């Protein structure tokens, strides 16, 4: 019973931390270098669209690995006992 409460609290704390980090993401996105900003802004609408697609494509493997590792840990959480 107590372990279940601890797990629920940990999930709640992780969710709160995630939401806090997401809320601070827009100001953090402005930390790019000036040359990258100038090149991206000079590329026009097609270049901006290509950059957005590139960012999404590069996020897919990272999110897939994170989800896979998290699922593996979740499925094997009680095996160590």
C-alpha positions in Angstrom: 0.0 0.0 0.0 2.7 2.4 1.0 4.8 1.6 -2.1 1.8 2.4 -4.4 1.5 5.8 -2.7 5.2 6.4 -3.2 5.0 5.5 -6.9 2.0 7.8 -7.3 3.8 10.6 -5.6 6.9 10.1 -7.8 4.8 10.1 -11.0 3.0 13.3 -9.8 6.4 15.0 -9.0 7.8 14.0 -12.4 4.7 15.3 -14.2 5.0 18.6 -12.3 8.7 18.9 -13.2 7.9 18.1 -16.8 5.2 20.8 -17.0 7.5 23.3 -15.3 10.3 22.6 -17.8 7.9 22.8 -20.7 6.6 26.2 -19.5 10.2 27.6 -19.6 11.0 26.2 -23.0 10.1 29.3 -25.2 12.6 31.6 -23.5 15.3 28.9 -23.6 14.8 28.5 -27.3 16.1 32.0 -27.9 19.6 31.0 -26.8 20.9 30.2 -30.4 23.9 31.8 -31.9 23.6 35.0 -33.9 25.0 33.5 -37.1 22.5 30.6 -37.0 19.7 33.1 -36.4 20.8 35.3 -39.3 21.1 32.3 -41.7 17.7 30.9 -40.7 15.9 34.2 -41.0 17.6 34.9 -44.4 16.5 31.5 -45.8 12.9 32.6 -46.4 9.6 30.7 -45.7 10.8 27.5 -47.5 14.0 27.4 -45.4 12.1 28.0 -42.2 9.7 25.1 -43.1 12.7 22.9 -43.8 14.2 23.7 -40.5 11.0 22.9 -38.7 10.7 19.5 -40.5 14.4 18.8 -39.7 13.9 19.5 -36.0 10.9 17.2 -35.9 12.7 14.4 -37.8 15.7 14.7 -35.4 13.4 14.4 -32.4 11.9 11.1 -33.5 14.9 8.8 -32.7 15.5 10.5 -29.4 11.9 10.2 -28.3 11.7 6.6 -29.5 14.8 5.7 -27.5 13.5 7.5 -24.4 10.1 5.8 -24.7 11.7 2.4 -25.3 14.0 2.6 -22.3 11.2 3.9 -20.1 8.9 1.0 -21.2 11.7 -1.5 -20.5 12.3 -0.1 -17.0 8.6 -0.1 -16.3 8.0 -3.7 -17.5 11.0 -5.0 -15.5 10.4 -2.9 -12.3 9.6 -6.0 -10.1 12.0 -8.5 -11.6 14.9 -7.5 -9.4 13.2 -8.8 -6.2 
